[in-house]
Amino acid sequence: QPDQASCEDTETLLDRHGTRGASGGTDSTGNAALDTHGGFGFAAEYDIERKLRETRLYQVAPINNNLILAFVGQKCLGLPKSY
């Protein structure tokens, strides 16, 4: 049975979905920039490697993407705990 009280807190739910979506988008954008510049993507002058490293932070902090999916599955879809 889904926990409707937690699922109806749309602000929290949208925040979690937004964090997950933004982390995925920045990761693919950073990889595309690195591929475009080739070996120069790691050069200090272009600053791509630093930005790619910083975007990786959003996938693991403050909440891991897998924990976001587990929260949505448990609270909104009524699935059993997966952790």
C-alpha positions as CSV (number, residue, x, y, z in Angstrom):
1,Q,0.0,0.0,0.0
2,P,1.6,3.4,-1.1
3,D,2.2,5.9,1.7
4,Q,-0.1,8.6,0.3
5,A,1.1,11.2,2.9
6,S,4.6,11.0,1.7
7,C,3.7,10.7,-2.0
8,E,1.4,13.8,-1.9
9,D,4.2,16.0,-0.6
10,T,4.8,17.2,-4.2
11,E,7.5,19.7,-3.3
12,T,9.7,16.9,-1.8
13,L,8.9,14.6,-4.7
14,L,9.6,17.1,-7.4
15,D,12.9,18.1,-5.7
16,R,14.1,14.5,-5.7
17,H,13.1,14.0,-9.3
18,G,14.7,17.3,-10.3
19,T,18.0,16.4,-8.6
20,R,18.0,13.0,-10.4
21,G,17.2,14.6,-13.8
22,A,19.8,17.3,-13.4
23,S,22.5,14.9,-12.4
24,G,21.9,12.7,-15.5
25,G,21.8,15.7,-17.8
26,T,25.0,17.2,-16.6
27,D,26.8,13.9,-16.8
28,S,25.9,13.4,-20.5
29,T,26.7,17.0,-21.3
30,G,30.1,16.7,-19.7
31,N,30.9,13.5,-21.5
32,A,29.9,15.1,-24.9
33,A,32.2,18.1,-24.2
34,L,35.1,15.8,-23.3
35,D,34.5,13.7,-26.4
36,T,34.4,16.8,-28.6
37,H,37.7,18.2,-27.3
38,G,39.4,14.8,-27.3
39,G,42.7,14.8,-25.4
40,F,42.5,18.6,-24.9
41,G,39.4,18.0,-22.7
42,F,41.9,17.3,-19.9
43,A,44.0,20.4,-20.5
44,A,43.8,23.0,-17.8
45,E,43.1,25.7,-20.3
46,Y,39.7,24.3,-21.3
47,D,38.5,23.5,-17.7
48,I,36.3,20.7,-19.0
49,E,37.7,18.0,-16.7
50,R,37.1,20.1,-13.6
51,K,33.5,20.8,-14.6
52,L,32.9,17.1,-15.4
53,R,34.3,16.2,-12.0
54,E,32.0,18.7,-10.3
55,T,28.9,17.4,-12.0
56,R,29.7,13.9,-10.8
57,L,29.2,15.2,-7.3
58,Y,25.5,15.7,-8.0
59,Q,25.1,12.0,-8.6
60,V,26.4,10.9,-5.2
61,A,25.7,13.8,-2.9
62,P,23.6,14.7,-1.0
63,I,21.4,11.8,-2.0
64,N,22.4,9.0,-4.3
65,N,20.2,8.5,-7.4
66,N,19.5,4.9,-6.4
67,L,18.1,6.1,-3.1
68,I,15.8,8.6,-4.9
69,L,14.4,5.8,-7.0
70,A,14.0,3.6,-4.0
71,F,12.1,6.4,-2.2
72,V,9.7,6.9,-5.1
73,G,9.2,3.2,-5.6
74,Q,8.4,2.6,-1.9
75,K,6.4,5.7,-1.0
76,C,4.5,6.3,-4.3
77,L,4.3,2.9,-6.0
78,G,3.9,0.8,-2.9
79,L,6.9,-1.4,-3.7
80,P,8.8,-3.2,-0.8
81,K,12.0,-1.8,0.6
82,S,14.9,-2.5,-1.7
83,Y,17.7,-1.5,0.7
